[in-house]
Amino acid sequence: MRKPWIVGVGALLAAVLLGACGDPASGPEAAPPPEVPRSAVTTHQRAPASPGTGARTSAPAKAPRVLYLGDSLAMEAQKVLGRELRRDLRATYTSAPYSGTTLCDYLEGTGERSLVPVADKAATLVRRLRPDFVVLQFWGNAWGYTPCMDGITYDASPEKYFERYAADMERLADQIAAAGDARIVWVLQGPDPITPDRVRRVNALYEKRAAASGGLVADAGKAVSAAGARYSWVRDLPCTAYERAHDGYCTQPGRDRTALHRDDDYLHFCLAPTTSTPKPCPARSPGILRIALEITRAIRENP
Protein backbone atom coordinates (compact mmCIF):
# COMPACT_ATOMS: atom_id res chain seq x y z
CA MET A 1 0.00 0.00 0.00
CA ARG A 2 3.01 2.32 0.35
CA LYS A 3 4.18 2.09 -3.24
CA PRO A 4 1.68 4.52 -4.81
CA TRP A 5 2.48 7.01 -2.05
CA ILE A 6 6.19 6.74 -2.77
CA VAL A 7 5.68 7.23 -6.49
CA GLY A 8 3.43 10.20 -5.85
CA VAL A 9 5.91 11.84 -3.50
CA GLY A 10 8.71 11.23 -5.98
CA ALA A 11 6.82 12.98 -8.76
CA LEU A 12 5.93 15.90 -6.54
CA LEU A 13 9.48 16.12 -5.24
CA ALA A 14 10.95 16.18 -8.73
CA ALA A 15 8.78 19.17 -9.62
CA VAL A 16 9.61 21.04 -6.43
CA LEU A 17 13.32 20.33 -6.43
CA LEU A 18 13.95 21.55 -9.92
CA GLY A 19 13.32 24.92 -8.33
CA ALA A 20 15.83 26.96 -6.55
CA CYS A 21 16.59 25.69 -3.13
CA GLY A 22 16.94 22.53 -5.04
CA ASP A 23 17.86 19.24 -3.68
CA PRO A 24 20.96 17.34 -4.35
CA ALA A 25 18.72 16.05 -7.10
CA SER A 26 17.89 19.40 -8.66
CA GLY A 27 19.33 19.10 -12.16
CA PRO A 28 22.53 20.57 -13.55
CA GLU A 29 20.74 23.81 -14.39
CA ALA A 30 20.54 24.49 -10.66
CA ALA A 31 24.29 25.05 -10.45
CA PRO A 32 25.90 28.39 -11.40
CA PRO A 33 27.98 28.61 -14.59
CA PRO A 34 31.57 27.41 -14.13
CA GLU A 35 32.98 30.86 -14.91
CA VAL A 36 31.14 32.46 -11.99
CA PRO A 37 32.57 31.17 -8.69
CA ARG A 38 30.08 31.43 -5.86
CA SER A 39 32.38 31.22 -2.86
CA ALA A 40 31.93 34.16 -0.52
CA VAL A 41 34.69 34.91 1.95
CA THR A 42 33.69 36.62 5.17
CA THR A 43 35.79 37.78 8.08
CA HIS A 44 35.62 37.13 11.78
CA GLN A 45 33.87 40.42 12.54
CA ARG A 46 31.37 40.11 15.37
CA ALA A 47 27.97 39.15 13.99
CA PRO A 48 24.71 40.58 15.32
CA ALA A 49 22.91 38.73 18.09
CA SER A 50 21.52 35.57 16.63
CA PRO A 51 19.50 32.50 17.55
CA GLY A 52 20.95 29.99 19.96
CA THR A 53 19.96 27.46 22.55
CA GLY A 54 21.05 27.93 26.12
CA ALA A 55 24.49 28.64 27.56
CA ARG A 56 27.59 28.20 25.43
CA THR A 57 31.18 27.56 26.35
CA SER A 58 33.79 30.19 25.62
CA ALA A 59 35.09 30.62 22.09
CA PRO A 60 38.44 28.95 21.33
CA ALA A 61 41.56 31.05 22.02
CA LYS A 62 42.34 30.93 18.31
CA ALA A 63 39.50 31.93 16.01
CA PRO A 64 39.12 29.11 13.46
CA ARG A 65 39.02 29.43 9.71
CA VAL A 66 36.06 27.43 8.38
CA LEU A 67 35.21 26.40 4.81
CA TYR A 68 31.67 25.12 4.17
CA LEU A 69 30.97 23.02 1.06
CA GLY A 70 27.93 21.02 0.04
CA ASP A 71 24.73 20.68 -1.93
CA SER A 72 21.38 22.44 -1.61
CA LEU A 73 21.20 21.69 2.12
CA ALA A 74 24.38 23.74 2.51
CA MET A 75 23.12 26.32 0.03
CA GLU A 76 20.08 27.06 2.17
CA ALA A 77 21.97 26.95 5.50
CA GLN A 78 25.15 28.86 4.62
CA LYS A 79 24.20 32.26 6.03
CA VAL A 80 22.85 30.86 9.30
CA LEU A 81 25.92 28.70 9.82
CA GLY A 82 28.21 31.66 9.09
CA ARG A 83 26.34 33.79 11.60
CA GLU A 84 26.64 31.15 14.34
CA LEU A 85 30.33 30.49 13.67
CA ARG A 86 31.19 34.19 13.73
CA ARG A 87 29.11 34.84 16.81
CA ASP A 88 30.31 31.89 18.88
CA LEU A 89 33.83 31.29 17.61
CA ARG A 90 34.87 34.58 15.93
CA ALA A 91 35.47 32.41 12.89
CA THR A 92 36.69 33.44 9.49
CA TYR A 93 34.12 31.77 7.27
CA THR A 94 33.87 30.88 3.60
CA SER A 95 30.98 29.08 1.93
CA ALA A 96 30.90 27.65 -1.57
CA PRO A 97 27.89 25.31 -1.86
CA TYR A 98 26.33 24.26 -5.15
CA SER A 99 22.83 22.83 -5.43
CA GLY A 100 22.56 19.51 -7.21
CA THR A 101 26.05 18.36 -6.32
CA THR A 102 27.66 15.46 -4.53
CA LEU A 103 31.18 14.65 -3.36
CA CYS A 104 32.64 13.93 -6.78
CA ASP A 105 31.72 17.43 -7.98
CA TYR A 106 34.29 18.89 -5.57
CA LEU A 107 37.10 16.57 -6.72
CA GLU A 108 39.89 18.10 -8.73
CA GLY A 109 40.20 16.51 -12.14
CA THR A 110 36.48 16.13 -12.86
CA GLY A 111 36.46 18.96 -15.42
CA GLU A 112 33.29 19.48 -17.42
CA ARG A 113 31.65 16.45 -15.78
CA SER A 114 31.28 18.46 -12.58
CA LEU A 115 28.73 21.05 -11.45
CA VAL A 116 31.42 22.88 -9.45
CA PRO A 117 33.81 25.25 -11.30
CA VAL A 118 37.54 24.63 -11.12
CA ALA A 119 38.11 27.65 -8.87
CA ASP A 120 35.81 26.20 -6.21
CA LYS A 121 37.09 22.64 -6.02
CA ALA A 122 37.68 21.61 -2.40
CA ALA A 123 41.45 21.21 -2.61
CA THR A 124 41.79 24.44 -4.62
CA LEU A 125 39.95 26.38 -1.93
CA VAL A 126 41.95 24.70 0.84
CA ARG A 127 45.24 25.72 -0.78
CA ARG A 128 44.02 29.30 -1.18
CA LEU A 129 42.22 29.84 2.13
CA ARG A 130 44.17 27.53 4.49
CA PRO A 131 41.12 26.67 6.63
CA ASP A 132 41.33 24.85 9.94
CA PHE A 133 38.07 23.02 9.22
CA VAL A 134 36.32 21.95 6.03
CA VAL A 135 32.64 21.23 6.67
CA LEU A 136 31.10 18.85 4.13
CA GLN A 137 27.33 18.53 4.04
CA PHE A 138 25.91 16.23 1.36
CA TRP A 139 22.58 14.41 1.36
CA GLY A 140 24.14 11.86 -0.97
CA ASN A 141 22.92 12.48 -4.52
CA ALA A 142 21.18 9.19 -5.21
CA TRP A 143 19.35 9.97 -8.46
CA GLY A 144 22.17 10.59 -10.91
CA TYR A 145 21.63 14.31 -11.56
CA THR A 146 25.32 15.17 -11.57
CA PRO A 147 27.44 13.90 -14.49
CA CYS A 148 30.39 12.92 -12.30
CA MET A 149 28.37 10.05 -10.79
CA ASP A 150 28.48 8.34 -14.21
CA GLY A 151 24.80 7.45 -14.05
CA ILE A 152 25.17 5.41 -10.84
CA THR A 153 21.97 5.62 -8.81
CA TYR A 154 20.77 4.12 -5.57
CA ASP A 155 17.57 2.76 -7.10
CA ALA A 156 19.30 0.92 -9.94
CA SER A 157 22.26 -0.49 -8.01
CA PRO A 158 22.45 0.23 -4.26
CA GLU A 159 25.71 -1.60 -3.65
CA LYS A 160 27.42 0.01 -6.62
CA TYR A 161 26.16 3.39 -5.39
CA PHE A 162 27.61 2.89 -1.88
CA GLU A 163 30.89 1.56 -3.28
CA ARG A 164 31.27 4.60 -5.50
CA TYR A 165 30.21 6.98 -2.71
CA ALA A 166 32.83 5.54 -0.34
CA ALA A 167 35.51 5.81 -3.01
CA ASP A 168 34.65 9.45 -3.67
CA MET A 169 34.79 10.18 0.06
CA GLU A 170 38.28 8.73 0.27
CA ARG A 171 39.46 10.62 -2.81
CA LEU A 172 38.06 13.91 -1.58
CA ALA A 173 39.52 13.46 1.92
CA ASP A 174 42.91 12.64 0.38
CA GLN A 175 42.84 15.72 -1.87
CA ILE A 176 41.92 17.97 1.05
CA ALA A 177 44.66 16.45 3.22
CA ALA A 178 47.25 16.93 0.47
CA ALA A 179 46.22 20.57 0.05
CA GLY A 180 46.52 21.67 3.69
CA ASP A 181 46.10 20.84 7.37
CA ALA A 182 42.33 21.20 7.66
CA ARG A 183 40.19 18.75 9.61
CA ILE A 184 37.10 17.58 7.77
CA VAL A 185 33.75 17.81 9.53
CA TRP A 186 31.39 15.24 8.03
CA VAL A 187 27.78 16.34 8.59
CA LEU A 188 25.39 13.44 9.21
CA GLN A 189 22.05 13.76 7.45
CA GLY A 190 18.51 13.63 8.79
CA PRO A 191 15.86 11.00 8.05
CA ASP A 192 14.58 10.34 4.54
CA PRO A 193 10.99 9.00 4.35
CA ILE A 194 11.58 7.38 0.96
CA THR A 195 14.90 5.59 1.47
CA PRO A 196 15.67 5.64 5.22
CA ASP A 197 18.25 2.87 4.99
CA ARG A 198 20.20 4.78 2.33
CA VAL A 199 20.70 7.73 4.66
CA ARG A 200 21.64 5.43 7.52
CA ARG A 201 24.34 3.79 5.39
CA VAL A 202 25.62 7.08 3.99
CA ASN A 203 25.98 8.39 7.54
CA ALA A 204 27.83 5.22 8.52
CA LEU A 205 30.26 5.87 5.66
CA TYR A 206 30.82 9.41 6.93
CA GLU A 207 31.54 8.11 10.43
CA LYS A 208 33.92 5.46 9.12
CA ARG A 209 35.83 7.96 7.00
CA ALA A 210 36.09 10.42 9.91
CA ALA A 211 37.51 7.70 12.16
CA ALA A 212 39.99 6.60 9.50
CA SER A 213 41.34 10.04 8.71
CA GLY A 214 41.15 11.98 11.97
CA GLY A 215 38.08 13.91 10.93
CA LEU A 216 35.07 15.01 12.94
CA VAL A 217 31.39 14.16 12.80
CA ALA A 218 28.56 16.64 13.38
CA ASP A 219 25.30 14.76 13.86
CA ALA A 220 23.08 17.54 12.54
CA GLY A 221 20.58 14.91 11.43
CA LYS A 222 19.92 13.96 15.03
CA ALA A 223 18.98 17.57 15.77
CA VAL A 224 16.12 17.29 13.24
CA SER A 225 15.00 13.81 14.32
CA ALA A 226 12.57 12.73 17.01
CA ALA A 227 14.03 11.61 20.33
CA GLY A 228 14.69 7.88 20.24
CA ALA A 229 13.82 7.64 16.53
CA ARG A 230 16.93 8.83 14.67
CA TYR A 231 15.88 7.56 11.25
CA SER A 232 12.11 8.06 11.41
CA TRP A 233 11.18 11.12 9.36
CA VAL A 234 9.01 13.79 10.98
CA ARG A 235 7.62 17.04 9.60
CA ASP A 236 7.69 18.81 12.96
CA LEU A 237 9.13 18.45 16.46
CA PRO A 238 8.47 19.88 19.92
CA CYS A 239 9.70 23.46 20.24
CA THR A 240 12.93 24.16 22.09
CA ALA A 241 13.15 26.78 24.83
CA TYR A 242 14.74 29.22 22.39
CA GLU A 243 12.07 28.59 19.78
CA ARG A 244 9.32 29.24 22.30
CA ALA A 245 10.92 32.53 23.31
CA HIS A 246 11.47 33.94 19.82
CA ASP A 247 8.78 34.78 17.30
CA GLY A 248 8.79 32.72 14.14
CA TYR A 249 10.74 29.76 15.48
CA CYS A 250 7.96 27.88 17.29
CA THR A 251 5.68 27.74 14.28
CA GLN A 252 2.71 26.15 16.06
CA PRO A 253 2.87 27.56 19.61
CA GLY A 254 -0.59 26.28 20.48
CA ARG A 255 0.66 22.71 19.97
CA ASP A 256 4.22 23.45 21.13
CA ARG A 257 5.43 22.15 17.76
CA THR A 258 7.75 23.69 15.21
CA ALA A 259 7.89 22.87 11.51
CA LEU A 260 11.07 21.41 10.04
CA HIS A 261 9.84 21.12 6.44
CA ARG A 262 7.32 22.74 4.14
CA ASP A 263 4.34 20.59 3.18
CA ASP A 264 5.65 20.36 -0.39
CA ASP A 265 9.28 19.45 0.37
CA TYR A 266 10.28 16.59 2.66
CA LEU A 267 14.03 17.07 2.21
CA HIS A 268 14.88 20.74 2.70
CA PHE A 269 14.55 22.75 5.87
CA CYS A 270 13.92 26.22 4.44
CA LEU A 271 10.37 27.31 5.21
CA ALA A 272 10.30 29.84 2.37
CA PRO A 273 8.95 28.82 -1.05
CA THR A 274 11.50 27.60 -3.57
CA THR A 275 12.63 29.98 -6.29
CA SER A 276 14.15 29.52 -9.73
CA THR A 277 17.69 30.33 -8.56
CA PRO A 278 19.48 28.57 -5.69
CA LYS A 279 20.09 30.92 -2.77
CA PRO A 280 20.41 30.98 1.02
CA CYS A 281 17.13 30.54 2.87
CA PRO A 282 15.48 33.94 3.45
CA ALA A 283 13.09 32.80 6.21
CA ARG A 284 13.51 31.89 9.85
CA SER A 285 13.67 28.11 9.70
CA PRO A 286 14.06 26.05 12.88
CA GLY A 287 15.55 23.05 11.10
CA ILE A 288 18.33 25.13 9.54
CA LEU A 289 19.13 26.73 12.89
CA ARG A 290 19.29 23.35 14.62
CA ILE A 291 21.66 22.03 11.96
CA ALA A 292 23.89 25.13 12.17
CA LEU A 293 24.10 24.91 15.95
CA GLU A 294 25.20 21.28 15.84
CA ILE A 295 27.94 21.99 13.28
CA THR A 296 29.11 24.95 15.36
CA ARG A 297 29.15 22.80 18.50
CA ALA A 298 31.29 20.13 16.83
CA ILE A 299 33.90 22.73 15.86
CA ARG A 300 33.77 24.52 19.21
CA GLU A 301 34.38 21.30 21.14
CA ASN A 302 37.25 20.16 18.91
CA PRO A 303 39.54 23.19 18.56
Secondary structure as UniProt FT lines:
FT   HELIX           3..17
FT   TURN            24..25
FT   HELIX           28..30
FT   TURN            34..35
FT   STRAND          40..42
FT   STRAND          65..70
FT   HELIX           72..89
FT   STRAND          92..95
FT   TURN            99..100
FT   HELIX           103..106
FT   TURN            108..109
FT   HELIX           111..113
FT   HELIX           118..120
FT   HELIX           122..129
FT   STRAND          133..137
FT   HELIX           147..149
FT   TURN            150..151
FT   TURN            154..156
FT   HELIX           158..179
FT   STRAND          183..187
FT   HELIX           196..213
FT   STRAND          216..218
FT   HELIX           220..223
FT   TURN            227..228
FT   TURN            230..231
FT   STRAND          236..238
FT   HELIX           241..245
FT   TURN            247..249
FT   TURN            253..256
FT   STRAND          257..259
FT   TURN            263..264
FT   HELIX           286..300
//
